[in-house]
Amino acid sequence: MNQTIGIIGLGAMGKGMATSLRRAGYQVHVCDVRPEVAQAFAAEGGVACASPAEVAAQCEVVVSVVVNAAQTEAVLFGDGGAAAALRHGSVFVMCSTVDPNWSIALESRLAEQGILYLDAPISGGAAKAASGQMTMMTAGTPEAYAKVGAALDAMAAKVYRLGDKAGAGSKVKIINQLLAGVHIAAAAEAMALGIREGVDAKAIYEVITNSAGNSWMFENRMAHVLAGDYTPLSAVDIFVKDLGLVLDTARSSKFPLPLSATAHQMFMQASSAGHGREDDSAVIKIFPGITLPDRQA
């Protein structure tokens, strides 16, 4: 591949995406707030950059994989930001979960500078990102897709093209996060009830994962509870943010979301109890009178 692509943000998803691009033969320039992480990636092939601007100066496609809109703003318009260095006709790919209206406005803002934009939230987790098997929910102009389509296919097994302007990608991701957050909260509630009723946690997990009540989130997240391992792959505070975005989106059209609101309160309670930076399965810790499995050696 002759195309040079930049990845800004080498967290659980961004590092895997950068690895997938490198495996596909792209020249990958990377930047992270932790310079040692970028250097470690570069040591195995690629180029570590000191700032988003340095990435943008060398790449016609820049993919931002940071946590939220505020961090994306910093990537683009903060000190050493990418926007001033992006060339006319280059593409900025935004992979964060954000307010759809903010994403729509960003497309217009970048268009004023001659920069193409792709609204492209992601899902699937770190393992799927590393193997190029994640999902991307995208929306943007045909011109943006023409420049970045092959790279999207290198990073994801499923690339959904949802519209010819920004917004639809972020709206679909919001809906995905509604389901993900509610399912995690429901899984925690079910496991907590079983433990409170004296059923062995491993037995609950075995039966439910082979029964109609199972969900992907129950199977994945309650495994963390059984292991007593709350190392954050996706943190409680991520769902405080994402379910907040879900409720904000619905509030603007006065659309009721009772399950989302309850799940949001559960994650808020877990965060206020000091579990915000733990794995989102730590929402189970809000339930009283239960003894959770200890961390496995």
Buried (B, 14 or more C-beta within 10 A) or exposed (E): BEBBBBBBBBBBBBBBBBBBBBBBEBBBBBBBEEEEBBEBBBEEEBBBBEBBBBBBBBBBBBBBBBBBBEBBBBBBEBEBBBBEBBEEEBBBBBBBBBBBBBBBEBBEBBEEBEBBBBBBBBBBBBEBBBBBBBBBBBBBBEEBBEBBBEBBBBBBEEBBBBBEBBBBBBBBBBEBBBBBBBBBBBBBBBBBEBBEEEEEBEEBBEEBBEEEEBBEBBBBBBEBBBBEBBEBBBBBBBBBBBBBBBBEBBEEEEEEBEBBBBBBBBBBBBBEEEBBEBBBBBBBBBBEEBEBBEEEE
